[in-house]
Amino acid sequence: MNEKELKIPFNAPLNEVDTELQTYGCRQNNPNICGNNGLAGVCAFVSKDGICCKSSRGWKKQYQKLKV
């Protein structure tokens, strides 16, 4: 997976692996300033499965909105 494929718009439809606690790819508006960017086991850009395990604070609310 390349970096462009892992940049997912915040309002994009949910992926089947998205939960309140994780997202497929990165849904940050600017991943370059994310405090977790590049952290092994946390950041989608460095994990083998492309999962971000530390979403933004607003993600839980957005997840519920997109789930409906």
PDB file of N, CA, C, O and CB in Angstrom:
ATOM      1  N   MET A   1       0.836  -1.185   0.000  1.00  0.00           N
ATOM      2  CA  MET A   1       0.000   0.000   0.000  1.00  0.00           C
ATOM      3  C   MET A   1       0.878   1.245   0.000  1.00  0.00           C
ATOM      4  O   MET A   1       1.888   1.313   0.701  1.00  0.00           O
ATOM      5  CB  MET A   1      -0.949   0.000   1.213  1.00  0.00           C
ATOM      6  N   ASN A   2       0.478   2.216  -0.789  1.00  0.00           N
ATOM      7  CA  ASN A   2       1.251   3.441  -0.754  1.00  0.00           C
ATOM      8  C   ASN A   2       0.531   4.488   0.094  1.00  0.00           C
ATOM      9  O   ASN A   2      -0.629   4.314   0.469  1.00  0.00           O
ATOM     10  CB  ASN A   2       1.495   3.968  -2.177  1.00  0.00           C
ATOM     11  N   GLU A   3       1.227   5.556   0.382  1.00  0.00           N
ATOM     12  CA  GLU A   3       0.707   6.585   1.280  1.00  0.00           C
ATOM     13  C   GLU A   3      -0.579   7.212   0.751  1.00  0.00           C
ATOM     14  O   GLU A   3      -1.487   7.519   1.523  1.00  0.00           O
ATOM     15  CB  GLU A   3       1.751   7.664   1.494  1.00  0.00           C
ATOM     16  N   LYS A   4      -0.655   7.399  -0.556  1.00  0.00           N
ATOM     17  CA  LYS A   4      -1.844   8.021  -1.140  1.00  0.00           C
ATOM     18  C   LYS A   4      -3.093   7.163  -0.916  1.00  0.00           C
ATOM     19  O   LYS A   4      -4.170   7.699  -0.658  1.00  0.00           O
ATOM     20  CB  LYS A   4      -1.632   8.257  -2.640  1.00  0.00           C
ATOM     21  N   GLU A   5      -2.961   5.854  -1.012  1.00  0.00           N
ATOM     22  CA  GLU A   5      -4.088   4.947  -0.792  1.00  0.00           C
ATOM     23  C   GLU A   5      -4.563   4.954   0.652  1.00  0.00           C
ATOM     24  O   GLU A   5      -5.727   4.654   0.920  1.00  0.00           O
ATOM     25  CB  GLU A   5      -3.707   3.541  -1.192  1.00  0.00           C
ATOM     26  N   LEU A   6      -3.680   5.291   1.587  1.00  0.00           N
ATOM     27  CA  LEU A   6      -4.020   5.263   3.005  1.00  0.00           C
ATOM     28  C   LEU A   6      -4.570   6.587   3.527  1.00  0.00           C
ATOM     29  O   LEU A   6      -5.006   6.647   4.677  1.00  0.00           O
ATOM     30  CB  LEU A   6      -2.814   4.883   3.799  1.00  0.00           C
ATOM     31  N   LYS A   7      -4.564   7.631   2.736  1.00  0.00           N
ATOM     32  CA  LYS A   7      -5.161   8.899   3.144  1.00  0.00           C
ATOM     33  C   LYS A   7      -6.651   8.845   2.811  1.00  0.00           C
ATOM     34  O   LYS A   7      -7.042   8.936   1.648  1.00  0.00           O
ATOM     35  CB  LYS A   7      -4.460  10.119   2.436  1.00  0.00           C
ATOM     36  N   ILE A   8      -7.464   8.698   3.834  1.00  0.00           N
ATOM     37  CA  ILE A   8      -8.904   8.544   3.677  1.00  0.00           C
ATOM     38  C   ILE A   8      -9.590   9.821   4.180  1.00  0.00           C
ATOM     39  O   ILE A   8      -9.328  10.246   5.305  1.00  0.00           O
ATOM     40  CB  ILE A   8      -9.423   7.283   4.447  1.00  0.00           C
ATOM     41  N   PRO A   9     -10.450  10.432   3.384  1.00  0.00           N
ATOM     42  CA  PRO A   9     -11.165  11.633   3.863  1.00  0.00           C
ATOM     43  C   PRO A   9     -11.977  11.322   5.123  1.00  0.00           C
ATOM     44  O   PRO A   9     -12.526  10.230   5.262  1.00  0.00           O
ATOM     45  CB  PRO A   9     -12.100  12.184   2.758  1.00  0.00           C
ATOM     46  N   PHE A  10     -12.046  12.279   6.026  1.00  0.00           N
ATOM     47  CA  PHE A  10     -12.742  12.127   7.302  1.00  0.00           C
ATOM     48  C   PHE A  10     -14.209  11.752   7.094  1.00  0.00           C
ATOM     49  O   PHE A  10     -14.774  11.001   7.888  1.00  0.00           O
ATOM     50  CB  PHE A  10     -12.641  13.419   8.116  1.00  0.00           C
ATOM     51  N   ASN A  11     -14.823  12.265   6.041  1.00  0.00           N
ATOM     52  CA  ASN A  11     -16.245  12.019   5.774  1.00  0.00           C
ATOM     53  C   ASN A  11     -16.504  10.844   4.838  1.00  0.00           C
ATOM     54  O   ASN A  11     -17.652  10.588   4.477  1.00  0.00           O
ATOM     55  CB  ASN A  11     -16.864  13.250   5.192  1.00  0.00           C
ATOM     56  N   ALA A  12     -15.459  10.127   4.440  1.00  0.00           N
ATOM     57  CA  ALA A  12     -15.624   8.988   3.522  1.00  0.00           C
ATOM     58  C   ALA A  12     -16.450   7.890   4.196  1.00  0.00           C
ATOM     59  O   ALA A  12     -16.428   7.766   5.420  1.00  0.00           O
ATOM     60  CB  ALA A  12     -14.235   8.428   3.078  1.00  0.00           C
ATOM     61  N   PRO A  13     -17.170   7.100   3.415  1.00  0.00           N
ATOM     62  CA  PRO A  13     -17.937   5.984   3.990  1.00  0.00           C
ATOM     63  C   PRO A  13     -17.035   5.058   4.803  1.00  0.00           C
ATOM     64  O   PRO A  13     -15.831   4.969   4.562  1.00  0.00           O
ATOM     65  CB  PRO A  13     -18.642   5.185   2.876  1.00  0.00           C
ATOM     66  N   LEU A  14     -17.637   4.378   5.760  1.00  0.00           N
ATOM     67  CA  LEU A  14     -16.888   3.469   6.619  1.00  0.00           C
ATOM     68  C   LEU A  14     -16.334   2.286   5.837  1.00  0.00           C
ATOM     69  O   LEU A  14     -16.930   1.816   4.869  1.00  0.00           O
ATOM     70  CB  LEU A  14     -17.769   2.972   7.753  1.00  0.00           C
ATOM     71  N   ASN A  15     -15.184   1.826   6.284  1.00  0.00           N
ATOM     72  CA  ASN A  15     -14.582   0.603   5.776  1.00  0.00           C
ATOM     73  C   ASN A  15     -15.028  -0.519   6.702  1.00  0.00           C
ATOM     74  O   ASN A  15     -15.360  -0.261   7.859  1.00  0.00           O
ATOM     75  CB  ASN A  15     -13.007   0.707   5.699  1.00  0.00           C
ATOM     76  N   GLU A  16     -15.043  -1.742   6.226  1.00  0.00           N
ATOM     77  CA  GLU A  16     -15.521  -2.861   7.045  1.00  0.00           C
ATOM     78  C   GLU A  16     -14.708  -3.078   8.320  1.00  0.00           C
ATOM     79  O   GLU A  16     -15.218  -3.678   9.266  1.00  0.00           O
ATOM     80  CB  GLU A  16     -15.505  -4.123   6.230  1.00  0.00           C
ATOM     81  N   VAL A  17     -13.462  -2.611   8.375  1.00  0.00           N
ATOM     82  CA  VAL A  17     -12.648  -2.799   9.582  1.00  0.00           C
ATOM     83  C   VAL A  17     -12.671  -1.582  10.505  1.00  0.00           C
ATOM     84  O   VAL A  17     -12.047  -1.608  11.565  1.00  0.00           O
ATOM     85  CB  VAL A  17     -11.217  -3.110   9.194  1.00  0.00           C
ATOM     86  N   ASP A  18     -13.377  -0.515  10.122  1.00  0.00           N
ATOM     87  CA  ASP A  18     -13.469   0.676  10.967  1.00  0.00           C
ATOM     88  C   ASP A  18     -14.302   0.386  12.212  1.00  0.00           C
ATOM     89  O   ASP A  18     -15.337  -0.277  12.146  1.00  0.00           O
ATOM     90  CB  ASP A  18     -14.077   1.853  10.182  1.00  0.00           C
ATOM     91  N   THR A  19     -13.830   0.895  13.341  1.00  0.00           N
ATOM     92  CA  THR A  19     -14.573   0.828  14.597  1.00  0.00           C
ATOM     93  C   THR A  19     -14.433   2.183  15.264  1.00  0.00           C
ATOM     94  O   THR A  19     -13.820   3.092  14.704  1.00  0.00           O
ATOM     95  CB  THR A  19     -14.053  -0.334  15.532  1.00  0.00           C
ATOM     96  N   GLU A  20     -14.994   2.327  16.451  1.00  0.00           N
ATOM     97  CA  GLU A  20     -14.827   3.569  17.204  1.00  0.00           C
ATOM     98  C   GLU A  20     -13.379   3.781  17.617  1.00  0.00           C
ATOM     99  O   GLU A  20     -12.975   4.912  17.887  1.00  0.00           O
ATOM    100  CB  GLU A  20     -15.721   3.565  18.435  1.00  0.00           C
ATOM    101  N   LEU A  21     -12.603   2.726  17.669  1.00  0.00           N
ATOM    102  CA  LEU A  21     -11.233   2.801  18.162  1.00  0.00           C
ATOM    103  C   LEU A  21     -10.162   2.716  17.079  1.00  0.00           C
ATOM    104  O   LEU A  21      -8.992   2.983  17.353  1.00  0.00           O
ATOM    105  CB  LEU A  21     -11.011   1.718  19.142  1.00  0.00           C
ATOM    106  N   GLN A  22     -10.538   2.351  15.862  1.00  0.00           N
ATOM    107  CA  GLN A  22      -9.541   2.221  14.803  1.00  0.00           C
ATOM    108  C   GLN A  22     -10.164   2.527  13.452  1.00  0.00           C
ATOM    109  O   GLN A  22     -11.378   2.426  13.276  1.00  0.00           O
ATOM    110  CB  GLN A  22      -8.928   0.812  14.801  1.00  0.00           C
ATOM    111  N   THR A  23      -9.319   2.901  12.502  1.00  0.00           N
ATOM    112  CA  THR A  23      -9.779   3.158  11.138  1.00  0.00           C
ATOM    113  C   THR A  23      -8.823   2.499  10.155  1.00  0.00           C
ATOM    114  O   THR A  23      -7.634   2.336  10.428  1.00  0.00           O
ATOM    115  CB  THR A  23      -9.886   4.685  10.861  1.00  0.00           C
ATOM    116  N   TYR A  24      -9.373   2.126   9.009  1.00  0.00           N
ATOM    117  CA  TYR A  24      -8.498   1.690   7.930  1.00  0.00           C
ATOM    118  C   TYR A  24      -7.929   2.955   7.312  1.00  0.00           C
ATOM    119  O   TYR A  24      -8.684   3.853   6.937  1.00  0.00           O
ATOM    120  CB  TYR A  24      -9.261   0.801   6.862  1.00  0.00           C
ATOM    121  N   GLY A  25      -6.642   3.037   7.203  1.00  0.00           N
ATOM    122  CA  GLY A  25      -5.997   4.229   6.673  1.00  0.00           C
ATOM    123  C   GLY A  25      -6.007   5.355   7.682  1.00  0.00           C
ATOM    124  O   GLY A  25      -6.388   5.180   8.839  1.00  0.00           O
ATOM    125  N   CYS A  26      -5.582   6.510   7.217  1.00  0.00           N
ATOM    126  CA  CYS A  26      -5.490   7.694   8.074  1.00  0.00           C
ATOM    127  C   CYS A  26      -6.585   8.680   7.695  1.00  0.00           C
ATOM    128  O   CYS A  26      -6.704   9.061   6.531  1.00  0.00           O
ATOM    129  CB  CYS A  26      -4.091   8.361   7.957  1.00  0.00           C
ATOM    130  N   ARG A  27      -7.374   9.090   8.659  1.00  0.00           N
ATOM    131  CA  ARG A  27      -8.455  10.042   8.411  1.00  0.00           C
ATOM    132  C   ARG A  27      -8.125  11.428   8.953  1.00  0.00           C
ATOM    133  O   ARG A  27      -9.012  12.275   9.064  1.00  0.00           O
ATOM    134  CB  ARG A  27      -9.749   9.541   9.033  1.00  0.00           C
ATOM    135  N   GLN A  28      -6.876  11.666   9.287  1.00  0.00           N
ATOM    136  CA  GLN A  28      -6.450  13.002   9.729  1.00  0.00           C
ATOM    137  C   GLN A  28      -6.472  13.963   8.549  1.00  0.00           C
ATOM    138  O   GLN A  28      -6.166  13.576   7.421  1.00  0.00           O
ATOM    139  CB  GLN A  28      -5.031  12.953  10.362  1.00  0.00           C
ATOM    140  N   ASN A  29      -6.835  15.217   8.810  1.00  0.00           N
ATOM    141  CA  ASN A  29      -6.801  16.224   7.743  1.00  0.00           C
ATOM    142  C   ASN A  29      -5.376  16.472   7.273  1.00  0.00           C
ATOM    143  O   ASN A  29      -5.134  16.651   6.079  1.00  0.00           O
ATOM    144  CB  ASN A  29      -7.430  17.539   8.223  1.00  0.00           C
ATOM    145  N   ASN A  30      -4.438  16.482   8.204  1.00  0.00           N
ATOM    146  CA  ASN A  30      -3.031  16.673   7.873  1.00  0.00           C
ATOM    147  C   ASN A  30      -2.199  15.643   8.629  1.00  0.00           C
ATOM    148  O   ASN A  30      -1.753  15.916   9.744  1.00  0.00           O
ATOM    149  CB  ASN A  30      -2.568  18.120   8.213  1.00  0.00           C
ATOM    150  N   PRO A  31      -1.983  14.477   8.053  1.00  0.00           N
ATOM    151  CA  PRO A  31      -1.248  13.416   8.747  1.00  0.00           C
ATOM    152  C   PRO A  31       0.171  13.814   9.162  1.00  0.00           C
ATOM    153  O   PRO A  31       0.725  13.245  10.103  1.00  0.00           O
ATOM    154  CB  PRO A  31      -1.180  12.203   7.869  1.00  0.00           C
ATOM    155  N   ASN A  32       0.750  14.776   8.473  1.00  0.00           N
ATOM    156  CA  ASN A  32       2.128  15.175   8.782  1.00  0.00           C
ATOM    157  C   ASN A  32       2.275  15.796  10.162  1.00  0.00           C
ATOM    158  O   ASN A  32       3.367  15.770  10.729  1.00  0.00           O
ATOM    159  CB  ASN A  32       2.621  16.146   7.747  1.00  0.00           C
ATOM    160  N   ILE A  33       1.200  16.357  10.718  1.00  0.00           N
ATOM    161  CA  ILE A  33       1.301  16.961  12.041  1.00  0.00           C
ATOM    162  C   ILE A  33       0.672  16.093  13.128  1.00  0.00           C
ATOM    163  O   ILE A  33       0.568  16.516  14.279  1.00  0.00           O
ATOM    164  CB  ILE A  33       0.646  18.323  12.035  1.00  0.00           C
ATOM    165  N   CYS A  34       0.253  14.885  12.766  1.00  0.00           N
ATOM    166  CA  CYS A  34      -0.314  13.959  13.746  1.00  0.00           C
ATOM    167  C   CYS A  34       0.789  13.503  14.700  1.00  0.00           C
ATOM    168  O   CYS A  34       1.874  13.118  14.264  1.00  0.00           O
ATOM    169  CB  CYS A  34      -0.978  12.734  13.041  1.00  0.00           C
ATOM    170  N   GLY A  35       0.515  13.548  15.967  1.00  0.00           N
ATOM    171  CA  GLY A  35       1.492  13.136  16.972  1.00  0.00           C
ATOM    172  C   GLY A  35       1.836  11.655  16.917  1.00  0.00           C
ATOM    173  O   GLY A  35       2.851  11.231  17.469  1.00  0.00           O
ATOM    174  N   ASN A  36       1.002  10.873  16.259  1.00  0.00           N
ATOM    175  CA  ASN A  36       1.223   9.436  16.170  1.00  0.00           C
ATOM    176  C   ASN A  36       1.766   9.008  14.813  1.00  0.00           C
ATOM    177  O   ASN A  36       1.952   7.816  14.571  1.00  0.00           O
ATOM    178  CB  ASN A  36      -0.060   8.703  16.453  1.00  0.00           C
ATOM    179  N   ASN A  37       2.021   9.954  13.935  1.00  0.00           N
ATOM    180  CA  ASN A  37       2.520   9.653  12.595  1.00  0.00           C
ATOM    181  C   ASN A  37       3.857   8.924  12.678  1.00  0.00           C
ATOM    182  O   ASN A  37       4.818   9.416  13.268  1.00  0.00           O
ATOM    183  CB  ASN A  37       2.666  10.944  11.768  1.00  0.00           C
ATOM    184  N   GLY A  38       3.893   7.745  12.076  1.00  0.00           N
ATOM    185  CA  GLY A  38       5.129   6.964  12.019  1.00  0.00           C
ATOM    186  C   GLY A  38       5.360   6.032  13.189  1.00  0.00           C
ATOM    187  O   GLY A  38       6.358   5.312  13.206  1.00  0.00           O
ATOM    188  N   LEU A  39       4.462   6.021  14.175  1.00  0.00           N
ATOM    189  CA  LEU A  39       4.654   5.148  15.331  1.00  0.00           C
ATOM    190  C   LEU A  39       4.270   3.705  14.979  1.00  0.00           C
ATOM    191  O   LEU A  39       3.150   3.433  14.548  1.00  0.00           O
ATOM    192  CB  LEU A  39       3.819   5.650  16.535  1.00  0.00           C
ATOM    193  N   ALA A  40       5.200   2.816  15.168  1.00  0.00           N
ATOM    194  CA  ALA A  40       4.963   1.400  14.871  1.00  0.00           C
ATOM    195  C   ALA A  40       3.832   0.866  15.742  1.00  0.00           C
ATOM    196  O   ALA A  40       3.785   1.138  16.942  1.00  0.00           O
ATOM    197  CB  ALA A  40       6.251   0.567  15.090  1.00  0.00           C
ATOM    198  N   GLY A  41       2.932   0.117  15.145  1.00  0.00           N
ATOM    199  CA  GLY A  41       1.822  -0.465  15.871  1.00  0.00           C
ATOM    200  C   GLY A  41       0.673   0.491  16.134  1.00  0.00           C
ATOM    201  O   GLY A  41      -0.331   0.111  16.736  1.00  0.00           O
ATOM    202  N   VAL A  42       0.818   1.739  15.682  1.00  0.00           N
ATOM    203  CA  VAL A  42      -0.221   2.740  15.914  1.00  0.00           C
ATOM    204  C   VAL A  42      -0.649   3.395  14.606  1.00  0.00           C
ATOM    205  O   VAL A  42      -1.843   3.512  14.330  1.00  0.00           O
ATOM    206  CB  VAL A  42       0.272   3.805  16.900  1.00  0.00           C
ATOM    207  N   CYS A  43       0.310   3.819  13.807  1.00  0.00           N
ATOM    208  CA  CYS A  43       0.059   4.594  12.594  1.00  0.00           C
ATOM    209  C   CYS A  43      -0.219   3.701  11.385  1.00  0.00           C
ATOM    210  O   CYS A  43       0.473   2.709  11.155  1.00  0.00           O
ATOM    211  CB  CYS A  43       1.244   5.498  12.301  1.00  0.00           C
ATOM    212  N   ALA A  44      -1.238   4.070  10.625  1.00  0.00           N
ATOM    213  CA  ALA A  44      -1.618   3.309   9.431  1.00  0.00           C
ATOM    214  C   ALA A  44      -0.506   3.280   8.386  1.00  0.00           C
ATOM    215  O   ALA A  44      -0.387   2.314   7.632  1.00  0.00           O
ATOM    216  CB  ALA A  44      -2.879   3.897   8.818  1.00  0.00           C
ATOM    217  N   PHE A  45       0.300   4.322   8.339  1.00  0.00           N
ATOM    218  CA  PHE A  45       1.342   4.411   7.323  1.00  0.00           C
ATOM    219  C   PHE A  45       2.496   3.441   7.560  1.00  0.00           C
ATOM    220  O   PHE A  45       3.233   3.122   6.627  1.00  0.00           O
ATOM    221  CB  PHE A  45       1.872   5.814   7.267  1.00  0.00           C
ATOM    222  N   VAL A  46       2.661   2.972   8.782  1.00  0.00           N
ATOM    223  CA  VAL A  46       3.758   2.045   9.065  1.00  0.00           C
ATOM    224  C   VAL A  46       3.282   0.643   9.460  1.00  0.00           C
ATOM    225  O   VAL A  46       4.097  -0.272   9.574  1.00  0.00           O
ATOM    226  CB  VAL A  46       4.620   2.607  10.166  1.00  0.00           C
ATOM    227  N   SER A  47       1.986   0.468   9.666  1.00  0.00           N
ATOM    228  CA  SER A  47       1.485  -0.868  10.004  1.00  0.00           C
ATOM    229  C   SER A  47       1.269  -1.683   8.735  1.00  0.00           C
ATOM    230  O   SER A  47       0.931  -1.131   7.687  1.00  0.00           O
ATOM    231  CB  SER A  47       0.170  -0.774  10.812  1.00  0.00           C
ATOM    232  N   LYS A  48       1.458  -2.967   8.828  1.00  0.00           N
ATOM    233  CA  LYS A  48       1.332  -3.856   7.669  1.00  0.00           C
ATOM    234  C   LYS A  48      -0.095  -3.915   7.147  1.00  0.00           C
ATOM    235  O   LYS A  48      -0.308  -4.065   5.944  1.00  0.00           O
ATOM    236  CB  LYS A  48       1.801  -5.253   8.027  1.00  0.00           C
ATOM    237  N   ASP A  49      -1.080  -3.799   8.044  1.00  0.00           N
ATOM    238  CA  ASP A  49      -2.478  -3.918   7.637  1.00  0.00           C
ATOM    239  C   ASP A  49      -3.137  -2.577   7.291  1.00  0.00           C
ATOM    240  O   ASP A  49      -4.294  -2.550   6.874  1.00  0.00           O
ATOM    241  CB  ASP A  49      -3.256  -4.584   8.731  1.00  0.00           C
ATOM    242  N   GLY A  50      -2.408  -1.463   7.460  1.00  0.00           N
ATOM    243  CA  GLY A  50      -2.947  -0.158   7.114  1.00  0.00           C
ATOM    244  C   GLY A  50      -3.978   0.359   8.101  1.00  0.00           C
ATOM    245  O   GLY A  50      -4.800   1.205   7.747  1.00  0.00           O
ATOM    246  N   ILE A  51      -3.949  -0.133   9.332  1.00  0.00           N
ATOM    247  CA  ILE A  51      -4.911   0.269  10.354  1.00  0.00           C
ATOM    248  C   ILE A  51      -4.303   1.329  11.269  1.00  0.00           C
ATOM    249  O   ILE A  51      -3.185   1.178  11.762  1.00  0.00           O
ATOM    250  CB  ILE A  51      -5.370  -0.952  11.178  1.00  0.00           C
ATOM    251  N   CYS A  52      -5.060   2.406  11.484  1.00  0.00           N
ATOM    252  CA  CYS A  52      -4.680   3.427  12.457  1.00  0.00           C
ATOM    253  C   CYS A  52      -5.341   3.053  13.774  1.00  0.00           C
ATOM    254  O   CYS A  52      -6.565   2.952  13.853  1.00  0.00           O
ATOM    255  CB  CYS A  52      -5.103   4.875  11.987  1.00  0.00           C
ATOM    256  N   CYS A  53      -4.543   2.851  14.797  1.00  0.00           N
ATOM    257  CA  CYS A  53      -5.070   2.441  16.098  1.00  0.00           C
ATOM    258  C   CYS A  53      -5.239   3.597  17.072  1.00  0.00           C
ATOM    259  O   CYS A  53      -5.627   3.385  18.221  1.00  0.00           O
ATOM    260  CB  CYS A  53      -4.168   1.411  16.706  1.00  0.00           C
ATOM    261  N   LYS A  54      -4.956   4.802  16.635  1.00  0.00           N
ATOM    262  CA  LYS A  54      -5.080   5.980  17.508  1.00  0.00           C
ATOM    263  C   LYS A  54      -5.729   7.108  16.707  1.00  0.00           C
ATOM    264  O   LYS A  54      -5.060   8.050  16.280  1.00  0.00           O
ATOM    265  CB  LYS A  54      -3.675   6.428  18.073  1.00  0.00           C
ATOM    266  N   SER A  55      -7.024   6.998  16.514  1.00  0.00           N
ATOM    267  CA  SER A  55      -7.759   7.977  15.724  1.00  0.00           C
ATOM    268  C   SER A  55      -7.889   9.302  16.471  1.00  0.00           C
ATOM    269  O   SER A  55      -7.585   9.398  17.660  1.00  0.00           O
ATOM    270  CB  SER A  55      -9.143   7.437  15.365  1.00  0.00           C
ATOM    271  N   SER A  56      -8.343  10.314  15.748  1.00  0.00           N
ATOM    272  CA  SER A  56      -8.519  11.636  16.354  1.00  0.00           C
ATOM    273  C   SER A  56      -9.621  11.603  17.411  1.00  0.00           C
ATOM    274  O   SER A  56     -10.415  10.664  17.462  1.00  0.00           O
ATOM    275  CB  SER A  56      -8.849  12.685  15.275  1.00  0.00           C
ATOM    276  N   ARG A  57      -9.661  12.628  18.247  1.00  0.00           N
ATOM    277  CA  ARG A  57     -10.673  12.694  19.300  1.00  0.00           C
ATOM    278  C   ARG A  57     -12.080  12.757  18.720  1.00  0.00           C
ATOM    279  O   ARG A  57     -13.026  12.279  19.346  1.00  0.00           O
ATOM    280  CB  ARG A  57     -10.427  13.901  20.195  1.00  0.00           C
ATOM    281  N   GLY A  58     -12.229  13.331  17.555  1.00  0.00           N
ATOM    282  CA  GLY A  58     -13.538  13.466  16.934  1.00  0.00           C
ATOM    283  C   GLY A  58     -13.998  12.228  16.189  1.00  0.00           C
ATOM    284  O   GLY A  58     -15.116  12.196  15.674  1.00  0.00           O
ATOM    285  N   TRP A  59     -13.152  11.208  16.122  1.00  0.00           N
ATOM    286  CA  TRP A  59     -13.501  10.049  15.318  1.00  0.00           C
ATOM    287  C   TRP A  59     -14.702   9.273  15.874  1.00  0.00           C
ATOM    288  O   TRP A  59     -15.539   8.821  15.093  1.00  0.00           O
ATOM    289  CB  TRP A  59     -12.311   9.134  15.215  1.00  0.00           C
ATOM    290  N   LYS A  60     -14.812   9.105  17.190  1.00  0.00           N
ATOM    291  CA  LYS A  60     -15.926   8.339  17.746  1.00  0.00           C
ATOM    292  C   LYS A  60     -17.272   8.937  17.325  1.00  0.00           C
ATOM    293  O   LYS A  60     -18.191   8.213  16.944  1.00  0.00           O
ATOM    294  CB  LYS A  60     -15.826   8.289  19.278  1.00  0.00           C
ATOM    295  N   LYS A  61     -17.371  10.243  17.398  1.00  0.00           N
ATOM    296  CA  LYS A  61     -18.602  10.925  17.007  1.00  0.00           C
ATOM    297  C   LYS A  61     -18.843  10.772  15.501  1.00  0.00           C
ATOM    298  O   LYS A  61     -19.969  10.527  15.067  1.00  0.00           O
ATOM    299  CB  LYS A  61     -18.537  12.420  17.393  1.00  0.00           C
ATOM    300  N   GLN A  62     -17.788  10.918  14.724  1.00  0.00           N
ATOM    301  CA  GLN A  62     -17.908  10.778  13.267  1.00  0.00           C
ATOM    302  C   GLN A  62     -18.275   9.344  12.891  1.00  0.00           C
ATOM    303  O   GLN A  62     -19.063   9.129  11.970  1.00  0.00           O
ATOM    304  CB  GLN A  62     -16.591  11.187  12.573  1.00  0.00           C
ATOM    305  N   TYR A  63     -17.720   8.378  13.588  1.00  0.00           N
ATOM    306  CA  TYR A  63     -18.032   6.972  13.333  1.00  0.00           C
ATOM    307  C   TYR A  63     -19.526   6.724  13.529  1.00  0.00           C
ATOM    308  O   TYR A  63     -20.167   6.088  12.692  1.00  0.00           O
ATOM    309  CB  TYR A  63     -17.204   6.051  14.261  1.00  0.00           C
ATOM    310  N   GLN A  64     -20.078   7.223  14.630  1.00  0.00           N
ATOM    311  CA  GLN A  64     -21.504   7.047  14.893  1.00  0.00           C
ATOM    312  C   GLN A  64     -22.352   7.722  13.810  1.00  0.00           C
ATOM    313  O   GLN A  64     -23.387   7.192  13.405  1.00  0.00           O
ATOM    314  CB  GLN A  64     -21.862   7.611  16.274  1.00  0.00           C
ATOM    315  N   LYS A  65     -21.917   8.870  13.354  1.00  0.00           N
ATOM    316  CA  LYS A  65     -22.627   9.590  12.311  1.00  0.00           C
ATOM    317  C   LYS A  65     -22.620   8.809  10.988  1.00  0.00           C
ATOM    318  O   LYS A  65     -23.642   8.711  10.309  1.00  0.00           O
ATOM    319  CB  LYS A  65     -22.003  10.974  12.112  1.00  0.00           C
ATOM    320  N   LEU A  66     -21.465   8.261  10.640  1.00  0.00           N
ATOM    321  CA  LEU A  66     -21.333   7.512   9.383  1.00  0.00           C
ATOM    322  C   LEU A  66     -22.003   6.139   9.461  1.00  0.00           C
ATOM    323  O   LEU A  66     -22.402   5.584   8.438  1.00  0.00           O
ATOM    324  CB  LEU A  66     -19.857   7.345   9.026  1.00  0.00           C
ATOM    325  N   LYS A  67     -22.124   5.600  10.652  1.00  0.00           N
ATOM    326  CA  LYS A  67     -22.703   4.270  10.841  1.00  0.00           C
ATOM    327  C   LYS A  67     -24.198   4.260  10.518  1.00  0.00           C
ATOM    328  O   LYS A  67     -24.740   3.236  10.102  1.00  0.00           O
ATOM    329  CB  LYS A  67     -22.476   3.795  12.278  1.00  0.00           C
ATOM    330  N   VAL A  68     -24.847   5.380  10.705  1.00  0.00           N
ATOM    331  CA  VAL A  68     -26.305   5.472  10.472  1.00  0.00           C
ATOM    332  C   VAL A  68     -26.664   5.432   9.049  1.00  0.00           C
ATOM    333  O   VAL A  68     -27.845   5.500   8.708  1.00  0.00           O
ATOM    334  CB  VAL A  68     -26.857   6.706  11.056  1.00  0.00           C
TER     335      VAL A  68
END
